[in-house]
Amino acid sequence: MTRPFLTAAAERLRIRSGANSGQTAGLAPGHVQANLAILPADWAGDFLRFCQANPRPCPLLAVSEVGDPRLPTLGHDIDIRTDVPRYRVYRDGLLSAEPTDITDLWQDDFVAFLIGCSFSFEEALLADGLPVRHIAMNRNVPMYETSIPCTPAGRFSGSMVVSMRPMVPKDAIRAIQITSRFPSVHGAPVHFGDPAAIGIRDIAHPEHGEAIPIEPGEVPVFWACGVTPQVAIRNARPPVAITHSPGAMLITDLLNTHLSVL
């Protein structure tokens, strides 16, 4: 039985209580969801420049004050230490833990970066009658590490991560038109068609998320993805960094309609 839709604040309370430690696609319809990266203050300047240099995969929605877990521009009650379903903790670039609460790990010098997520434009796709298969199948969107280089900034560099949604060509064309209106949540696709052209070796085995089938007559359509910073963090090897687990986002009070430029 499908669970009733809840408000963004109610979904955050469920996450904070531990009732949801999984993916957030389709939750709190109408509300912006955000990717997360948390770094010590002495690494934050380089990371900010990395995001500014790579706005397609890293469109910034908000940056916290140093040591402050609140994000008042995204929601009055948000606590970034508890309100993401599952986190990833990196130490010296290596994944060391995936907790559901980082209160005990919080440091007074931490800066939180919130980055736009493609879950936001999926609502516009669905409203136009376009299929979004991972939502229909109740799966996490498939995400792939590619050979598309990001622009380096300071200590951060790496290749782009993309999310994939299969579509028939006419729907892919319409999806390009729709998502072009949402540059703050990745905008239009960066590629469609042959996965090998962007360095994806096996479309059936994404590095993040869950595989979904591509039916006859469909083409895979790829959007820049906010998991890209996790590749840059692995390469930069800061002493500690915390991100969201792919697909497990912060649900904000912002409305998706407010992000459309048209």
Backbone as a ProteinNet text record, in pm:
[ID]
protein_1_A
[PRIMARY]
MTRPFLTAAAERLRIRSGANSGQTAGLAPGHVQANLAILPADWAGDFLRFCQANPRPCPLLAVSEVGDPRLPTLGHDIDIRTDVPRYRVYRDGLLSAEPTDITDLWQDDFVAFLIGCSFSFEEALLADGLPVRHIAMNRNVPMYETSIPCTPAGRFSGSMVVSMRPMVPKDAIRAIQITSRFPSVHGAPVHFGDPAAIGIRDIAHPEHGEAIPIEPGEVPVFWACGVTPQVAIRNARPPVAITHSPGAMLITDLLNTHLSVL
[TERTIARY]
84.6	0	88.3	54.8	134.9	115.8	225.9	218.1	168	79.8	31.8	147.1	134.1	235.3	234.9	352.6	369.3	434.8	425.5	494.2	644.7	721.1	866.9	906.5	845.4	879.1	846.4	733.1	694.9	790.9	834.4	930.7	1063.2	1106	1230.1	1217.7	1100.7	1080.5	1088.8	1034.5	1045.3	1191.5	1264.9	1407	1483.1	1455.2	1523.7	1498.2	1379.2	1343.9	1400.4	1455.3	1506.8	1405.5	1285.6	1181.3	1210.3	1295.5	1335.8	1486.5	1555.7	1700.9	1736.9	1637.9	1659.9	1651.5	1615.3	1613.7	1489.3	1497.7	1393	1320.6	1347.1	1280.9	1129.7	1059.3	913.8	853.2	933.6	879.9	855.4	756.9	722.4	713.6	620.3	610.3	601.7	671.4	671	788.3	863.1	971.2	1108.6	1199.9	1337.3	1410.3	1482.5	1572.3	1716.5	1807.4	1943.9	2047.2	2155.2	2275	2354.5	2443.3	2516.1	2665	2745.8	2889	2928.8	2995.3	3041.1	3192.6	3260.7	3406.2	3455.2	3577.2	3636.4	3654.7	3652.8	3656	3779.4	3893.7	4013.5	4013.1	3914.3	3895.1	3776.9	3696.7	3571	3591.4	3696.5	3719.2	3746.4	3832.4	3861	3735.6	3655.6	3535.7	3433.5	3421.2	3330.6	3371.7	3500.7	3547.7	3524.3	3535.2	3506.7	3360.4	3269.1	3127.7	3101.9	3163.3	3144.3	3198.5	3304.8	3364.7	3289.2	3201.1	3129.7	2981.5	2911.2	2772.7	2674.4	2706	2611.3	2600.8	2710.6	2697.3	2688.3	2729.7	2740.2	2669.7	2539.9	2469.4	2438.6	2501.4	2487.5	2350.4	2286.6	2162	2184.1	2279.1	2304.2	2438.8	2499.3	2622.9	2601.5	2633.4	2612.4	2720.5	2692.8	2796.3	2889	3012.4	3108.9	3057.1	3051.4	3011.5	2863	2781.8	2637.5	2564.4	2495.5	2426.2	2291.4	2252.2	2123.1	2135.4	2028.6	2021.7	1892.1	1885.1	1758.4	1699.7	1780.6	1724.9	1656	1680	1619	1504.8	1498.1	1392.6	1423	1323.6	1351.1	1396.2	1358.8	1390.6	1498.7	1565.2	1660.5	1782.3	1820.2	1946.3	2019.8	2126.6	2193.7	2258.3	2270	2329.4	2233.8	2102.8	2003.7	1903.2	1895.8	1782.5	1809	1919.4	1947.5	1932.6	1864.5	1839.3	1964.5	2065.7	2190.7	2306.8	2415.4	2533.5	2648	2747.4	2874.1	2986.4	3067.9	3180	3308.6	3385.9	3513	3626.6	3728.5	3849.9	3969.1	4041.2	4152.3	4108.2	3986.7	3934.7	3874.3	3876.4	3824.6	3692.9	3594.6	3466.3	3485.5	3447.9	3472	3344.8	3230.5	3106.7	2988.4	2869.8	2745.3	2640	2653.8	2559.8	2429.6	2330.2	2204.1	2194.6	2296.2	2300.2	2448	2482.4	2623.4	2643.1	2549.2	2560.6	2692.8	2730.3	2853.8	2979.5	2965.2	3079.8	3096.4	2998.2	2999.4	3116.3	3179.6	3293	3260.3	3321.5	3296	3345.6	3432	3483.1	3416	3310	3245.4	3164.9	3167.6	3085	3004	2872.8	2785.1	2749	2763	2725.2	2604.5	2499.1	2380.3	2371.7	2357.5	2369.6	2240.6	2194.7	2071.2	2069.2	1949.3	1930.5	1829.6	1854.6	1766	1628.5	1612.3	1479.3	1381.3	1430.9	1342.8	1278.8	1357.2	1297.1	1213.3	1226.4	1144.5	995.7	961.9	821.2	768	849.3	807.5	794.5	882.6	871.8	741.6	712.4	590.8	466.1	469.6	353.7	325.5	429.8	413	379.3	363.7	327.1	443.1	567	683	709.9	745.2	771	905.9	911.6	1036.5	1044.2	1119.1	1107	1150.6	1256.9	1300.2	1196.6	1119.5	1011.3	899.5	863.2	758.2	794.5	925.5	971.2	1011.7	996.4	1035.1	1180.8	1266	1409.9	1484.8	1608.6	1697.4	1743.8	1759.8	1803.2	1944	1971.4	2107.2	2201.5	2322.4	2423	2555.3	2624.9	2744.8	2859.9	2979	3098.7	3148	3175.4	3203.1	3346.7	3377.9	3507.2	3498.6	3383.7	3368.1	3444.9	3547.9	3627.9	3558.2	3573.7	3532.3	3648.3	3617.6	3721.1	3783.6	3914.5	3976.3	3970.6	3972.7	3978.7	4053.5	4168.8	4247.9	4279.2	4242.5	4272.9	4168.2	4063.2	3953.2	3954.8	3937.5	3931.5	3863.6	3827.4	3766.4	3677.4	3607.8	3517.3	3372.5	3285.8	3144.7	3073.6	2983.2	2887.5	2756.7	2688.3	2561.5	2452.9	2329	2213.8	2148.3	2079.5	2024.8	1875.8	1802.7	1661.4	1637.1	1589.1	1564.8	1434.2	1435.5	1317.3	1317.5	1197.8	1191.6	1235.4	1285.9	1343.7	1252.8	1123.9	1036.7	1024	1022.4	1016.9	1149.6	1259.6	1390.1	1399.8	1348.3	1350.2	1268.5	1151	1067.7	1135.6	1202.4	1271.8	1383.8	1452.5	1556.7	1495.1	1380.3	1314.6	1272.7	1214.6	1163.4	1277.4	1378.3	1483.3	1575.5	1575.6	1652.6	1603.9	1480.3	1424.2	1473	1551.5	1590.9	1743.1	1814.6	1961.6	2013.7	1937.5	1985.2	1967.9	1909.1	1905	1951.7	2065	2139.8	2099.8	1980.7	1945.8	1927.4	1959.7	1939.7	2039.6	2010.8	2104.9	2241.2	2343.8	2478.8	2508.6	2424	2449.8	2326.4	2304.8	2208.1	2260.6	2218.2	2266	2379.5	2478.7	2585.4	2654.8	2639.4	2704.9	2857.4	2911.9	3057.4	3120.2	3043.2	3096	3133.7	3078.5	3116	3181.9	3237.4	3319.2	3245	3116.2	3039.8	3057.9	3118.2	3151.8	3033.2	2948	2839.1	2716.4	2620.3	2501	2416.9	2433.8	2355.1	2408.8	2526.6	2587.8	2633.7	2540.8	2578.7	2666.3	2755.4	2839.5	2759.4	2647.8	2564.4	2418.2	2330.8	2190.1	2162.4	2053.2	2008.9	1987.9	2018.8	1997.4	1847.3	1812.5	1675.6	1681.6	1579.7	1585.1	1567.4	1634	1615	1540.9	1419.5	1334.6	1369.3	1331.6	1355	1293.6	1370.3	1324.8	1357.6	1414	1450.5	1598.7	1633.2	1772.9	1799.1	1919.5	1950.7	1980.3	1923.6	1943.9	2015.1	2122.9	2212	2214.1	2192.1	2200.6	2319.8	2383.3	2486.1	2426.2	2507.8	2457.6	2537.5	2467.3	2528.8	2610.7	2627.2	2722.2	2864.7	2876.3	3007.9	3104.7	3063.5	3157.7	3219.2	3150.5	3207.7	3330.9	3331.8	3450.7	3563	3529.8	3630.9	3686.8	3602.8	3647.9	3739.9	3706.3	3795.3	3932.5	3935.3	4062.5	4141.2	4071.1	4139.1	4188.9	4121	4159.7	4168.2	4062	4062.9	4062.3	4108.5	4113.6	3977.5	3871.8	3735.5	3641.8	3541.7	3435.4	3311.6	3196	3069.6	2978.6	2915.7	2820.5	2691.7	2591.1	2473.3	2507.3	2434.4	2442.5	2361.9	2412.8	2343.7	2196.6	2110.5	1966.5	1897.8	1974.1	1918.3	1943.6	1848	1868.8	1811.1	1852.1	1785.5	1661.3	1546	1421.1	1401	1395.8	1389.6	1246.5	1227.9	1098.8	1085	1192.9	1184.5	1092.2	1026.1	937.2	1009.4	987	1049.1	1009.9	887.4	840.8	919.9	977.1	1054	1191.8	1233.3	1363.7	1357.1	1237.7	1222.9	1255.6	1331.8	1368.1	1267.4	1170.3	1066.9	930.1
-119.9	0	125.1	220.9	341.9	430	480.5	568.3	704.8	768.8	902.9	1002	1101.7	1204.8	1291.6	1324.8	1410.1	1541.2	1640.5	1766.8	1745.5	1842.9	1835.6	1827.4	1910	1909.3	1774.5	1715	1584.5	1475.6	1481.9	1383.1	1396.7	1520.6	1539.1	1481.8	1497.3	1440.9	1288.5	1225.9	1081.6	1039.7	1115.3	1085.4	1105.4	1214.7	1245.5	1136.9	1078.4	974.6	837.8	825	696.7	613	668.7	593.2	575.6	659.1	644	659.1	553.6	559.5	524.7	536.8	498.7	616.6	587.8	690.7	778.9	899.4	999.4	1038.5	971.3	1005	994.9	1098.4	1098.1	1142.4	1167	1211.3	1362.6	1407	1549.1	1615.7	1571.8	1629.1	1781	1842.6	1987.3	2053.8	1976.5	2036.1	1998	2094.3	2075.7	1979.2	1885	1798.9	1837.3	1810.3	1860.2	1754.7	1754.4	1677.7	1750.4	1676.6	1731.6	1702.5	1800.7	1779.8	1866.7	1806.5	1876.8	1862.8	1977.1	1978	2070.9	2048.4	2144	2279.7	2386.2	2521.7	2547.3	2486.8	2514.9	2444.6	2359.1	2298.7	2361.4	2441.5	2489.7	2587	2670.3	2765.8	2697.8	2596.9	2521.7	2453.1	2396.3	2325	2422.3	2538.9	2640.1	2677	2694.4	2727.6	2612.1	2486.9	2370.8	2373.6	2402	2410	2523.2	2638	2751.7	2723.8	2644.7	2611.4	2501.4	2429.3	2314.9	2322.6	2424.9	2446.6	2340	2265.3	2162.5	2049.5	1986.8	1882.1	1935.2	2060.4	2112.5	2246.9	2256.5	2384.4	2412.4	2513.9	2542	2602.3	2545.8	2601.1	2679.6	2634.8	2702.1	2656.2	2742.6	2711.1	2755.2	2668.1	2699.9	2794.2	2854.6	2924.6	2820.5	2857.5	2764.4	2713	2581.4	2517.3	2514.8	2571	2581.5	2474.4	2379.3	2273.6	2316	2440.6	2487.5	2544.5	2533	2590.5	2669.8	2788.8	2860.7	2900.6	2915.4	2950.8	2832.4	2711.2	2591.6	2536.6	2575.5	2528.3	2572.1	2624.7	2686.6	2587.2	2460	2361.1	2262.5	2284.7	2185.9	2175	2050.7	2019.1	1920.8	1967	1884.5	1761	1755.2	1639.5	1521.3	1546.7	1440.9	1424.8	1519.4	1526.7	1469.1	1397.8	1321.6	1173.4	1093.8	954.5	872.3	892.2	817	900.8	900.1	979	886.6	947.3	879.4	959.5	893.4	958	913	1010.6	983.4	1032.1	949.2	988.6	966.1	1074.1	1070.4	1014.6	1049.9	1010	871.9	796.7	660.2	655.5	585.8	569.9	486.1	541.8	471.8	432	498	465.5	523.5	467.5	519.5	528.7	625.9	639.2	707.6	700.8	770.6	898.6	927.6	1047	1083	1210.7	1251.3	1350.5	1352.5	1445.8	1426.8	1302.3	1274.7	1305.6	1319.3	1345.6	1493.8	1575.6	1716.3	1789.5	1876.6	1955.5	2104.6	2182.2	2326.1	2399.2	2333.3	2398.9	2347.6	2269	2213.8	2320.8	2309	2390.4	2294.5	2314.9	2228.9	2298.1	2223.8	2271.2	2190	2257.1	2191.2	2220	2113.7	2117.8	2066.2	2132.1	2094.5	1949.5	1891.8	1748.7	1732.1	1634.8	1610.9	1560.3	1514	1475.5	1591.6	1715.6	1832	1843.4	1821.5	1836.4	1715	1604.7	1487.9	1517.4	1602.5	1640.6	1706	1792	1857.8	1757.1	1658.1	1553.4	1475.4	1435.6	1358.8	1440.5	1571.1	1656.5	1670.2	1654.8	1663.1	1527.9	1426.8	1294.6	1207.7	1248.7	1168.3	1063.6	942.9	838.5	858	829.4	828.2	690	601.7	459.2	423.5	485.6	443.6	477.4	586.4	616.6	514	481	381.4	246.1	213.9	85.3	94	213.8	235.8	197.7	243.6	219.1	351.9	343.9	459.5	480.8	606.7	636.2	579.7	520	473.3	588.7	581.7	687.7	625.3	692.3	636.4	736.6	686.4	768.7	766	883	896.8	942.4	960.4	1015.8	1165.3	1228.6	1372.3	1446.5	1522.9	1588	1710	1728.2	1852.9	1951.7	2079.2	2181.5	2177.7	2156.2	2150.3	2286.2	2281	2403.5	2371.1	2433.5	2404.9	2257.3	2198	2057	1961.7	2014.3	1929.5	1913.7	1788.9	1756.6	1621.7	1587.3	1456.5	1458.7	1349.8	1335.4	1344.9	1375.4	1395.7	1262.4	1263.3	1154.6	1197	1102.3	1132.2	1037.5	1086.7	1000.5	968.7	855.6	810.1	778.5	822.6	789.3	746.6	624.4	580.3	637.6	675.8	734.5	701.4	700.2	693.8	830	837.7	963.7	1085.4	1071.7	1189.8	1239.4	1148.1	1189.6	1250.3	1198.9	1255.3	1400.4	1428.3	1565.6	1656.4	1609.9	1690.8	1707.9	1603.2	1612.6	1716.2	1725.6	1828	1967	1986.1	2116.6	2150.4	2053.6	2078	2104.7	2019.2	2031.9	2150.1	2202.7	2324	2442.3	2434	2542.5	2537.3	2434.4	2414.4	2408	2516.9	2512.1	2493.1	2531.3	2516.5	2374.8	2286.8	2144	2061.1	2103.2	2032.6	2065.2	2120.2	2164.1	2051.1	2079.4	1983.8	1869.3	1757	1644.7	1683.5	1610	1630.3	1531.3	1426.9	1325.3	1237.4	1183.5	1074.9	981.5	855.4	755.8	673	643.4	548.9	578.4	491.7	514.4	514.7	433.9	423.9	557	644.3	773	862	834.4	911.9	821.4	709.7	626.7	528.9	505.9	408.7	271	181.5	49.7	-46	-40.3	-137.6	-66.1	-36.8	37.2	-42	-174	-257.9	-256.4	-194.1	-195.8	-54.2	28.9	164.1	160.9	259.4	267.1	307.8	379.1	425.5	405.1	390.9	369.7	227.5	210.6	78	74.3	-37.6	-53.8	-55.1	1.7	-8.2	-50.5	-120.5	-170.7	-60.3	-78.4	7.2	-77.5	-38.4	-118.9	-95.2	-189.7	-170	-38.8	34.3	162.2	280.7	255.8	363.9	396	517.4	559.1	603	576.4	629.9	779.2	856.8	1001.3	1033.1	1110.1	1130.4	1277.1	1299.3	1433.1	1439.9	1556.2	1577.3	1549.6	1498.6	1448.3	1505.3	1533.4	1588.8	1491.5	1368.9	1276.4	1306.3	1391.3	1429.9	1474.5	1555.3	1594.5	1478.2	1365	1251.1	1197.3	1203.9	1165.9	1265.5	1396	1498.6	1486.2	1452.2	1433.3	1312.5	1204.5	1087.5	1124.8	1206.8	1245.2	1343	1436.2	1539.4	1485.3	1385.8	1318.9	1415.1	1491.9	1571.1	1477.8	1525.2	1436.4	1381.3	1460.4	1413	1489.9	1421.3	1483	1396.6	1459.3	1387.1	1428.3	1329.2	1354.8	1278.1	1300.2	1214.1	1080.7	977.7	853.2	872.3	830.5	858.9	818.9	914.3	891.5	927.5	948.2	982.4	1129.9	1213.4	1357.9	1432.4	1558.2	1650.3	1703.7	1691.7	1745.7	1885	1985.9	2124.3	2177.9	2299.9	2367.6	2447.4	2458.2	2529.9	2456	2531.3	2472.1	2457.7	2342.8	2319.4	2427.5	2474.8	2573.7	2703.5	2730.5	2853.9	2846	2724.5	2708.3	2719.7	2719.6	2727.4	2868.4	2878.4	3009.6	3056.5	2973.7	3011.2	2979
0	0	0	-84.9	-95.7	27.3	83.1	199.1	155.7	235.4	198.9	191.6	103.7	93.6	218.7	267.3	383.7	343	428.5	404.5	419.4	371.7	384.8	532.2	617	759.5	822.3	783.9	839.6	793.4	669	620.8	695.8	722.4	798.2	939.2	999.8	1133.5	1130.6	1025.4	1011.8	998.3	917.6	898.6	1029.2	1098.3	1223.8	1328.5	1326.3	1423.4	1387.3	1265.4	1218.9	1144.4	1119.1	1050.1	901.7	845.3	705.1	696.5	659.1	638.5	495.2	404.4	265.2	171	45.2	-57.5	-42.6	-100.8	-81.4	-210.4	-320.6	-446.9	-429.8	-473.9	-470.2	-339.2	-234.8	-106.4	-107.3	-29.5	-16.6	-153.5	-238.3	-373	-368.9	-464.2	-473.9	-405.8	-326.1	-247.8	-301.5	-293	-339.5	-247	-306.7	-231.6	-265.4	-171.8	-187.9	-154.1	-233.1	-202.6	-94.3	-28.3	86.1	76.3	114.7	138	256.6	355.4	475.1	482.8	501.8	504.9	615.1	665.5	758.9	690.8	771.8	717.6	631.5	666.5	587.7	452.7	427.7	296	221.9	292.7	236.7	120.6	126.5	18.7	-114.4	-112.5	-234.8	-287.3	-195.3	-239.8	-297.8	-237.3	-292.2	-434.7	-458.2	-592.5	-689.1	-640	-724.2	-768.9	-676.2	-712.1	-811.1	-787.3	-877.8	-1016.7	-1024.8	-1154.5	-1227.1	-1154.7	-1212.7	-1176.4	-1227.9	-1184.5	-1231.8	-1338.2	-1382.4	-1280	-1237.4	-1136.2	-993.7	-969.3	-831.9	-816.5	-850.3	-835.6	-688.4	-633	-489.8	-457.8	-354.7	-302.7	-174.2	-91.6	36.2	91.3	173.3	246	390.4	484.8	625.4	678.1	792	866.4	929.5	956.2	1014.4	1148.8	1160.7	1285.6	1312.8	1223.5	1245.8	1164.7	1228.5	1154.1	1097.1	1119	1069.5	928.6	850.7	716	705.4	765.2	773.9	639.5	536.2	405.4	338.7	389.3	331.5	415.5	542.7	632.5	774	844.6	974.9	1080.7	1066.1	1170.1	1127.5	1016.2	964.2	1055.2	1084.4	1151.9	1062.4	1000	899.1	960.3	1092.2	1159.7	1168.6	1153.3	1176.3	1063.1	970.4	878.3	740	723.5	601.6	637.5	555.5	594.7	620.8	538.3	557.7	504.3	579.6	545.6	503.1	439.9	414.2	480.1	558.9	625.8	557.2	507.4	442	531.7	547.7	620.8	528.4	500.8	405.7	271.1	230.3	100.4	94.5	202.5	204.9	281.8	226.2	293.1	418.8	535.1	661.3	734.1	703.7	774.7	699.2	723.8	666.1	775.6	865.9	976.8	934.7	1020.9	998.5	1081.6	1160.3	1245.1	1264.3	1247.8	1261	1375.8	1469.7	1582.5	1655.7	1679.3	1753.5	1673	1540.6	1454.7	1422.8	1460.5	1421.6	1484.8	1405.9	1451.8	1443.4	1531.3	1534.9	1411.3	1330.5	1209.3	1081.8	1094.1	975.3	900.7	767.2	678.5	591.1	585.5	505.6	374.8	265.6	132.4	85.9	44.6	-9.1	-158.2	-235.5	-380.9	-443.7	-549.9	-616.7	-661.5	-664	-693.7	-806.7	-893.5	-1007.4	-966	-840.9	-796	-812.2	-805.2	-816.5	-954.7	-1061.2	-1193.4	-1232.9	-1160.5	-1193	-1178	-1083.2	-1066.8	-1193.5	-1256.7	-1380.2	-1494.2	-1497.1	-1599.5	-1582.7	-1458.5	-1432.5	-1464	-1429.1	-1454.3	-1603.4	-1685.3	-1831	-1892.7	-1808.2	-1857.9	-1900.1	-1867.5	-1904	-1796	-1835.3	-1735.9	-1667.8	-1539.3	-1463.2	-1399	-1463.2	-1431.2	-1289.6	-1238.5	-1105.6	-999.4	-1021	-927.3	-941.5	-1066.1	-1088.9	-1028.8	-1029	-975.5	-828.5	-768.6	-628.8	-605.5	-697.7	-685.8	-679.8	-633.8	-636.9	-780.5	-820.6	-956.8	-980.3	-1097.2	-1126.1	-1153.9	-1097.4	-1111.6	-1153	-1245.1	-1306.7	-1299.5	-1273.9	-1281.4	-1425.6	-1480.3	-1623.1	-1648.8	-1776.5	-1817.1	-1845.7	-1816.3	-1839.8	-1730.5	-1763.6	-1659.4	-1601.2	-1471.1	-1407.2	-1410.8	-1396.6	-1388.6	-1249.7	-1237.4	-1104.3	-1034.3	-901	-820.4	-692.2	-673.1	-553.9	-543.1	-431.3	-406.2	-462	-524.3	-570.3	-722.2	-766	-908.4	-922.6	-1044.3	-1067.7	-1189.1	-1211.2	-1324.5	-1278.2	-1371.2	-1341.8	-1317.1	-1221.2	-1201.6	-1267.6	-1331.7	-1398.4	-1347.4	-1350.9	-1325.6	-1459.9	-1466.7	-1595.2	-1583.4	-1687.5	-1700.4	-1844.5	-1869.1	-2007.5	-2061.7	-2189.5	-2252.8	-2400.7	-2460.3	-2606.6	-2658.6	-2782.9	-2831.4	-2819.6	-2851.1	-2843.8	-2700.1	-2603.9	-2463.8	-2419.3	-2472.7	-2439.1	-2485.5	-2604.7	-2655.3	-2563.8	-2523.7	-2434.6	-2297.7	-2249.2	-2120.4	-2125.2	-2238.2	-2254	-2242.4	-2306.9	-2299.8	-2157	-2087.4	-1951.8	-1854.3	-1855.3	-1753.7	-1779.6	-1901.5	-1929.4	-1845.7	-1796.2	-1714.5	-1570.5	-1534.8	-1394.5	-1379.8	-1412.1	-1403.6	-1261	-1160.4	-1022	-968.8	-1049	-1014.1	-1134.7	-1191.2	-1295.6	-1438.6	-1461.1	-1594.8	-1694.6	-1820.7	-1929.7	-1921.3	-1987.9	-1987.2	-2043.5	-2001.1	-2054.8	-2166.7	-2180.3	-2283.9	-2295.8	-2415.1	-2430.8	-2538.4	-2530.5	-2626.5	-2571.3	-2654	-2624.9	-2491.1	-2390.3	-2261.2	-2271.6	-2362.9	-2375.3	-2416.1	-2482.5	-2526.2	-2408.6	-2290.4	-2171.3	-2065.7	-2112.4	-2025.9	-1937.8	-1962.9	-1884.3	-1947.3	-1872.2	-1927.1	-1927.6	-1826.6	-1814.8	-1760.7	-1847.9	-1808.5	-1709	-1704.4	-1613.2	-1470.5	-1450.5	-1317.4	-1278.9	-1230.8	-1188.4	-1063.4	-1051.8	-931.8	-809.1	-831.5	-720.8	-759.8	-660	-688.8	-733.9	-808.4	-851.3	-1002.3	-1062.8	-1206.4	-1237.1	-1352.2	-1402.8	-1548.9	-1596.9	-1734.8	-1837.6	-1951.7	-2068.8	-2171.8	-2204.1	-2291.4	-2438.5	-2528	-2671.7	-2719.9	-2800.8	-2853.3	-2765.7	-2645.9	-2555.8	-2565.3	-2526.4	-2516.7	-2372.3	-2320.2	-2187.5	-2196.7	-2103.6	-2099.8	-1967.9	-1976	-1861.5	-1818.6	-1690.2	-1631.5	-1536.4	-1527.3	-1425.4	-1288.2	-1196.6	-1068.8	-952	-843	-723.9	-642.1	-690.2	-627.5	-676.2	-777.9	-830.2	-720.6	-621.6	-516.2	-439.9	-434	-362.1	-433.7	-567	-642.6	-615.2	-614.5	-588.1	-446.8	-350.8	-212.5	-202	-270.1	-270.4	-324.1	-429.7	-490.2	-404	-338.9	-259.5	-125.7	-72.1	52.5	172.5	200.7	324	444.7	561.4	677.9	716.4	696.8	720	627.9	578.2	498.6	515	509.8	523.8	409.2	345	237.6	266.1	181.3	185.2	120.1	153.1	77.7	-50.4	-166.5	-292.2	-289.1	-324.3	-324.9	-195.2	-88.6	43	69.5	34.9	27.8	148.2	160.4	250.5	180	244	190.7	250	165.1	211	202.8	256.5	245.8	117.2	38.4	-89.3	-185.1	-271	-370	-504.4	-568.8	-699.3	-799.8	-793.3	-890.3	-880.3	-762.5	-745.2	-811	-852.1	-915.3	-1067.2	-1121.1	-1267.3	-1314.8	-1422.3	-1476	-1580.9	-1617.6	-1713.8	-1657.3
[MASK]
++++++++++++++++++++++++++++++++++++++++++++++++++++++++++++++++++++++++++++++++++++++++++++++++++++++++++++++++++++++++++++++++++++++++++++++++++++++++++++++++++++++++++++++++++++++++++++++++++++++++++++++++++++++++++++++++++++++++++++++++++++++++++++++++++++++

